[in-house]
Amino acid sequence: MAAAVLRNVEVVRPAHPNDFDRKRIERALKTRKRYRYVTPHVVAVMDGYRIESPCCSRNIDPDGGIVDVALLLYDADGFVWQLFRKDHKCGVWELHSTHHRLIELLDELNADPERTFWQ
């Protein structure tokens, strides 16, 4: 029986999403300043994470349904994190800021002084 030999096989896996950073984001969201009485969910998407939460303010969804809060994407070419906010009227994601470290992005998301994300 002949043995198969593989050489120079490269397995490339995307850096994001991954469970380690998803859990890190979930823990960080517990320190947010707004809507601390709801439980947001971190959903894996291609190249990052989407945060959704019940709409307790009723500003976006009068029925209090689940709404998009933020989109966190990792740009592997530029080695930066991109933070997007949702324009709920138009139904599109808008780039809010870029960060070199995930913790910097999470600090901005959690503070949210202008209610850009936690509406």
N, CA and C atoms as a LAMMPS dump frame, in Angstrom:
ITEM: TIMESTEP
0
ITEM: NUMBER OF ATOMS
357
ITEM: BOX BOUNDS ff ff ff
-5.0000000000000000e+02 5.0000000000000000e+02
-5.0000000000000000e+02 5.0000000000000000e+02
-5.0000000000000000e+02 5.0000000000000000e+02
ITEM: ATOMS id mol type element x y z
1 1 1 N 0.849 -1.177 0
2 1 2 C 0 0 0
3 1 3 C 0.896 1.242 0
4 2 1 N 0.639 2.154 -0.906
5 2 2 C 1.448 3.365 -1.036
6 2 3 C 0.908 4.448 -0.109
7 3 1 N 1.812 5.171 0.489
8 3 2 C 1.429 6.269 1.381
9 3 3 C 1.296 7.548 0.581
10 4 1 N 0.262 8.315 0.87
11 4 2 C 0.074 9.611 0.23
12 4 3 C 0.9 10.644 0.981
13 5 1 N 1.569 11.499 0.263
14 5 2 C 2.401 12.538 0.862
15 5 3 C 1.876 13.889 0.425
16 6 1 N 1.631 14.741 1.401
17 6 2 C 1.192 16.115 1.113
18 6 3 C 2.282 17.06 1.576
19 7 1 N 2.638 17.957 0.73
20 7 2 C 3.642 18.958 1.089
21 7 3 C 3.123 20.344 0.78
22 8 1 N 3.551 21.281 1.61
23 8 2 C 3.206 22.689 1.406
24 8 3 C 1.704 22.925 1.355
25 9 1 N 0.99 22.226 2.195
26 9 2 C -0.452 22.427 2.278
27 9 3 C -0.693 23.5 3.329
28 10 1 N -1.363 24.539 2.933
29 10 2 C -1.637 25.643 3.849
30 10 3 C -3.135 25.716 4.105
31 11 1 N -3.485 25.628 5.356
32 11 2 C -4.88 25.765 5.741
33 11 3 C -5.057 27.175 6.265
34 12 1 N -5.889 27.943 5.602
35 12 2 C -6.12 29.325 6.011
36 12 3 C -7.513 29.411 6.607
37 13 1 N -7.564 29.851 7.849
38 13 2 C -8.838 30.041 8.519
39 13 3 C -9 31.524 8.799
40 14 1 N -10.188 32.033 8.623
41 14 2 C -10.385 33.444 8.949
42 14 3 C -10.167 33.685 10.435
43 15 1 N -9.613 34.848 10.753
44 15 2 C -9.347 35.195 12.155
45 15 3 C -10.639 35.423 12.929
46 16 1 N -11.647 35.896 12.233
47 16 2 C -12.918 36.218 12.892
48 16 3 C -14.063 35.769 12.008
49 17 1 N -15.086 35.236 12.614
50 17 2 C -15.362 35.148 14.037
51 17 3 C -14.652 33.958 14.689
52 18 1 N -14.49 34.067 16.002
53 18 2 C -13.985 32.949 16.804
54 18 3 C -14.619 33.027 18.19
55 19 1 N -14.667 31.904 18.864
56 19 2 C -15.353 31.852 20.161
57 19 3 C -14.656 32.67 21.242
58 20 1 N -13.333 32.731 21.187
59 20 2 C -12.59 33.479 22.202
60 20 3 C -12.996 34.958 22.191
61 21 1 N -12.956 35.583 21.022
62 21 2 C -13.305 37.007 20.946
63 21 3 C -14.796 37.238 21.13
64 22 1 N -15.621 36.293 20.693
65 22 2 C -17.068 36.436 20.912
66 22 3 C -17.359 36.499 22.413
67 23 1 N -16.752 35.62 23.178
68 23 2 C -16.942 35.632 24.64
69 23 3 C -16.364 36.903 25.26
70 24 1 N -15.249 37.348 24.733
71 24 2 C -14.629 38.59 25.213
72 24 3 C -15.579 39.779 25.013
73 25 1 N -16.222 39.829 23.868
74 25 2 C -17.181 40.899 23.568
75 25 3 C -18.379 40.801 24.509
76 26 1 N -18.888 39.584 24.713
77 26 2 C -20.025 39.396 25.616
78 26 3 C -19.704 39.888 27.026
79 27 1 N -18.512 39.572 27.522
80 27 2 C -18.112 40.036 28.857
81 27 3 C -17.996 41.554 28.902
82 28 1 N -17.415 42.126 27.865
83 28 2 C -17.237 43.584 27.832
84 28 3 C -18.58 44.313 27.809
85 29 1 N -19.574 43.765 27.142
86 29 2 C -20.877 44.418 27.04
87 29 3 C -21.57 44.552 28.395
88 30 1 N -21.164 43.765 29.345
89 30 2 C -21.751 43.861 30.684
90 30 3 C -21.375 45.158 31.386
91 31 1 N -20.366 45.871 30.866
92 31 2 C -19.934 47.135 31.476
93 31 3 C -20.466 48.354 30.734
94 32 1 N -21.385 48.149 29.808
95 32 2 C -21.912 49.272 29.025
96 32 3 C -22.681 50.239 29.919
97 33 1 N -22.843 51.471 29.446
98 33 2 C -23.514 52.516 30.222
99 33 3 C -25.022 52.555 29.982
100 34 1 N -25.471 52.112 28.812
101 34 2 C -26.885 52.23 28.44
102 34 3 C -27.581 50.868 28.392
103 35 1 N -28.864 50.879 28.701
104 35 2 C -29.728 49.7 28.6
105 35 3 C -29.095 48.47 29.242
106 36 1 N -28.686 48.639 30.472
107 36 2 C -28.03 47.549 31.2
108 36 3 C -29.019 46.472 31.628
109 37 1 N -30.307 46.738 31.533
110 37 2 C -31.32 45.786 31.979
111 37 3 C -31.773 44.839 30.878
112 38 1 N -31.191 44.928 29.685
113 38 2 C -31.482 43.964 28.628
114 38 3 C -30.229 43.135 28.365
115 39 1 N -30.424 41.979 27.776
116 39 2 C -29.303 41.099 27.479
117 39 3 C -29.037 41.082 25.98
118 40 1 N -27.957 41.732 25.553
119 40 2 C -27.621 41.713 24.126
120 40 3 C -27.034 40.359 23.734
121 41 1 N -27.073 40.072 22.452
122 41 2 C -26.516 38.83 21.91
123 41 3 C -25.429 39.191 20.908
124 42 1 N -24.349 38.438 20.929
125 42 2 C -23.258 38.614 19.979
126 42 3 C -23.373 37.483 18.961
127 43 1 N -23.587 37.867 17.709
128 43 2 C -23.801 36.903 16.632
129 43 3 C -22.587 36.91 15.708
130 44 1 N -22.062 35.727 15.406
131 44 2 C -20.931 35.623 14.494
132 44 3 C -21.385 35.917 13.064
133 45 1 N -20.63 36.774 12.376
134 45 2 C -20.853 37.072 10.961
135 45 3 C -19.502 36.963 10.262
136 46 1 N -19.511 36.945 8.953
137 46 2 C -18.245 36.86 8.237
138 46 3 C -17.337 38.03 8.616
139 47 1 N -16.136 37.73 9.048
140 47 2 C -15.111 38.709 9.426
141 47 3 C -15.42 39.491 10.694
142 48 1 N -16.379 39.038 11.501
143 48 2 C -16.644 39.782 12.714
144 48 3 C -17.857 39.332 13.493
145 49 1 N -18.541 40.322 14.068
146 49 2 C -19.625 40.059 15.008
147 49 3 C -20.694 41.136 14.874
148 50 1 N -21.945 40.727 15.041
149 50 2 C -23.064 41.662 15.064
150 50 3 C -23.681 41.593 16.452
151 51 1 N -23.967 42.752 17.028
152 51 2 C -24.599 42.805 18.342
153 51 3 C -26.052 43.196 18.149
154 52 1 N -26.925 42.401 18.73
155 52 2 C -28.356 42.678 18.686
156 52 3 C -28.899 42.632 20.099
157 53 1 N -30.018 43.327 20.289
158 53 2 C -30.574 43.428 21.63
159 53 3 C -32.068 43.717 21.562
160 54 1 N -32.815 43.329 22.583
161 54 2 C -34.21 43.758 22.641
162 54 3 C -34.281 45.285 22.695
163 55 1 N -35.271 45.847 22.024
164 55 2 C -35.427 47.303 21.955
165 55 3 C -36.37 47.758 23.07
166 56 1 N -35.8 47.95 24.243
167 56 2 C -36.635 48.319 25.389
168 56 3 C -37.042 49.791 25.366
169 57 1 N -36.308 50.63 24.643
170 57 2 C -36.663 52.049 24.578
171 57 3 C -37.875 52.277 23.685
172 58 1 N -38.122 51.329 22.811
173 58 2 C -39.225 51.396 21.825
174 58 3 C -39.003 52.494 20.791
175 59 1 N -37.796 53.071 20.743
176 59 2 C -37.487 54.102 19.75
177 59 3 C -37.367 53.519 18.343
178 60 1 N -36.824 52.326 18.232
179 60 2 C -36.622 51.696 16.929
180 60 3 C -37.765 50.745 16.615
181 61 1 N -38.108 49.912 17.566
182 61 2 C -39.191 48.934 17.396
183 61 3 C -40.222 49.158 18.49
184 62 1 N -41.389 49.695 18.138
185 62 2 C -42.421 49.976 19.139
186 62 3 C -42.88 48.734 19.908
187 63 1 N -42.683 47.557 19.313
188 63 2 C -43.094 46.321 19.967
189 63 3 C -42.008 45.732 20.859
190 64 1 N -40.837 46.367 20.882
191 64 2 C -39.766 45.887 21.739
192 64 3 C -39.025 44.68 21.209
193 65 1 N -39.062 44.479 19.913
194 65 2 C -38.386 43.327 19.307
195 65 3 C -36.87 43.467 19.299
196 66 1 N -36.211 42.496 18.731
197 66 2 C -34.755 42.479 18.635
198 66 3 C -34.304 43.432 17.526
199 67 1 N -33.336 44.302 17.854
200 67 2 C -32.809 45.261 16.878
201 67 3 C -31.285 45.16 16.825
202 68 1 N -30.735 45.571 15.707
203 68 2 C -29.279 45.623 15.553
204 68 3 C -28.724 46.8 16.34
205 69 1 N -27.622 46.552 17.061
206 69 2 C -26.971 47.597 17.846
207 69 3 C -25.683 48.048 17.168
208 70 1 N -24.828 47.092 16.829
209 70 2 C -23.528 47.427 16.238
210 70 3 C -23.008 46.255 15.422
211 71 1 N -22.118 46.588 14.511
212 71 2 C -21.433 45.592 13.696
213 71 3 C -19.94 45.824 13.878
214 72 1 N -19.211 44.774 14.243
215 72 2 C -17.772 44.85 14.483
216 72 3 C -17.097 43.965 13.449
217 73 1 N -16.323 44.558 12.555
218 73 2 C -15.643 43.79 11.515
219 73 3 C -14.144 43.976 11.632
220 74 1 N -13.419 42.9 11.388
221 74 2 C -11.963 42.979 11.401
222 74 3 C -11.457 43.008 9.97
223 75 1 N -10.726 44.055 9.629
224 75 2 C -10.118 44.199 8.304
225 75 3 C -8.704 43.625 8.391
226 76 1 N -8.537 42.39 7.925
227 76 2 C -7.245 41.712 8.028
228 76 3 C -6.182 42.366 7.154
229 77 1 N -6.578 43.028 6.084
230 77 2 C -5.598 43.701 5.222
231 77 3 C -5.017 44.936 5.905
232 78 1 N -5.865 45.678 6.599
233 78 2 C -5.41 46.899 7.269
234 78 3 C -5.097 46.699 8.738
235 79 1 N -5.345 45.501 9.253
236 79 2 C -5.122 45.183 10.664
237 79 3 C -5.869 46.136 11.587
238 80 1 N -7.121 46.443 11.243
239 80 2 C -7.931 47.338 12.065
240 80 3 C -9.322 46.759 12.264
241 81 1 N -9.912 47.155 13.366
242 81 2 C -11.304 46.855 13.654
243 81 3 C -12.155 48.015 13.159
244 82 1 N -13.291 47.696 12.567
245 82 2 C -14.238 48.71 12.102
246 82 3 C -15.523 48.574 12.912
247 83 1 N -15.979 49.694 13.429
248 83 2 C -17.211 49.738 14.213
249 83 3 C -18.283 50.44 13.38
250 84 1 N -19.39 49.742 13.163
251 84 2 C -20.498 50.279 12.376
252 84 3 C -21.703 50.489 13.267
253 85 1 N -22.468 51.518 12.938
254 85 2 C -23.75 51.771 13.59
255 85 3 C -24.851 51.502 12.569
256 86 1 N -26.033 51.206 13.047
257 86 2 C -27.152 50.915 12.14
258 86 3 C -28.01 52.152 11.962
259 87 1 N -28.211 52.542 10.699
260 87 2 C -29.199 53.571 10.383
261 87 3 C -30.509 52.813 10.185
262 88 1 N -31.325 52.791 11.211
263 88 2 C -32.537 51.971 11.188
264 88 3 C -33.572 52.486 10.206
265 89 1 N -33.585 53.772 9.943
266 89 2 C -34.551 54.316 8.983
267 89 3 C -34.262 53.827 7.57
268 90 1 N -32.968 53.796 7.208
269 90 2 C -32.572 53.359 5.864
270 90 3 C -32.25 51.868 5.805
271 91 1 N -32.055 51.264 6.964
272 91 2 C -31.748 49.84 7.011
273 91 3 C -30.337 49.502 6.553
274 92 1 N -29.384 50.419 6.765
275 92 2 C -28.005 50.183 6.326
276 92 3 C -27.035 50.394 7.487
277 93 1 N -25.872 49.74 7.383
278 93 2 C -24.795 49.923 8.353
279 93 3 C -23.907 51.065 7.898
280 94 1 N -23.553 51.958 8.816
281 94 2 C -22.672 53.09 8.519
282 94 3 C -21.396 52.96 9.349
283 95 1 N -20.248 53.168 8.707
284 95 2 C -18.988 53.12 9.426
285 95 3 C -18.934 54.258 10.433
286 96 1 N -18.688 53.921 11.669
287 96 2 C -18.603 54.915 12.738
288 96 3 C -17.15 55.26 13.056
289 97 1 N -16.292 54.226 13.205
290 97 2 C -14.899 54.463 13.567
291 97 3 C -14.057 53.219 13.307
292 98 1 N -12.744 53.416 13.317
293 98 2 C -11.809 52.297 13.186
294 98 3 C -10.874 52.308 14.393
295 99 1 N -10.407 51.11 14.76
296 99 2 C -9.579 50.956 15.952
297 99 3 C -8.516 49.892 15.704
298 100 1 N -7.353 50.085 16.301
299 100 2 C -6.286 49.102 16.161
300 100 3 C -6.442 47.937 17.128
301 101 1 N -7.204 48.153 18.183
302 101 2 C -7.404 47.099 19.177
303 101 3 C -8.888 46.933 19.466
304 102 1 N -9.299 45.693 19.661
305 102 2 C -10.698 45.402 19.95
306 102 3 C -11.156 46.089 21.232
307 103 1 N -10.314 46.147 22.247
308 103 2 C -10.701 46.759 23.524
309 103 3 C -11.029 48.242 23.352
310 104 1 N -10.327 48.939 22.47
311 104 2 C -10.625 50.352 22.205
312 104 3 C -12.015 50.496 21.58
313 105 1 N -12.315 49.613 20.657
314 105 2 C -13.632 49.626 20.015
315 105 3 C -14.716 49.376 21.059
316 106 1 N -14.508 48.383 21.918
317 106 2 C -15.505 48.047 22.927
318 106 3 C -15.695 49.169 23.939
319 107 1 N -14.63 49.864 24.287
320 107 2 C -14.751 51.021 25.192
321 107 3 C -15.657 52.085 24.588
322 108 1 N -15.471 52.358 23.313
323 108 2 C -16.313 53.366 22.638
324 108 3 C -17.766 52.91 22.553
325 109 1 N -17.961 51.66 22.204
326 109 2 C -19.311 51.109 22.106
327 109 3 C -20.021 51.148 23.458
328 110 1 N -19.318 50.808 24.511
329 110 2 C -19.925 50.758 25.839
330 110 3 C -20.229 52.134 26.411
331 111 1 N -19.405 53.119 26.109
332 111 2 C -19.65 54.476 26.627
333 111 3 C -20.837 55.112 25.909
334 112 1 N -20.8 55.155 24.587
335 112 2 C -21.888 55.637 23.734
336 112 3 C -22.602 56.883 24.278
337 113 1 N -21.879 57.983 24.496
338 113 2 C -22.494 59.168 25.105
339 113 3 C -23.588 59.812 24.249
340 114 1 N -23.538 59.63 22.958
341 114 2 C -24.534 60.262 22.079
342 114 3 C -25.652 59.307 21.655
343 115 1 N -25.705 58.137 22.289
344 115 2 C -26.731 57.125 21.963
345 115 3 C -26.704 56.763 20.478
346 116 1 N -25.509 56.616 19.954
347 116 2 C -25.346 56.239 18.562
348 116 3 C -25.689 54.781 18.333
349 117 1 N -25.354 53.945 19.31
350 117 2 C -25.566 52.501 19.169
351 117 3 C -26.76 52.029 19.987
352 118 1 N -26.739 52.348 21.259
353 118 2 C -27.807 51.914 22.172
354 118 3 C -28.913 52.951 22.113
355 119 1 N -29.808 52.803 21.155
356 119 2 C -30.872 53.784 20.905
357 119 3 C -32.128 53.379 21.625
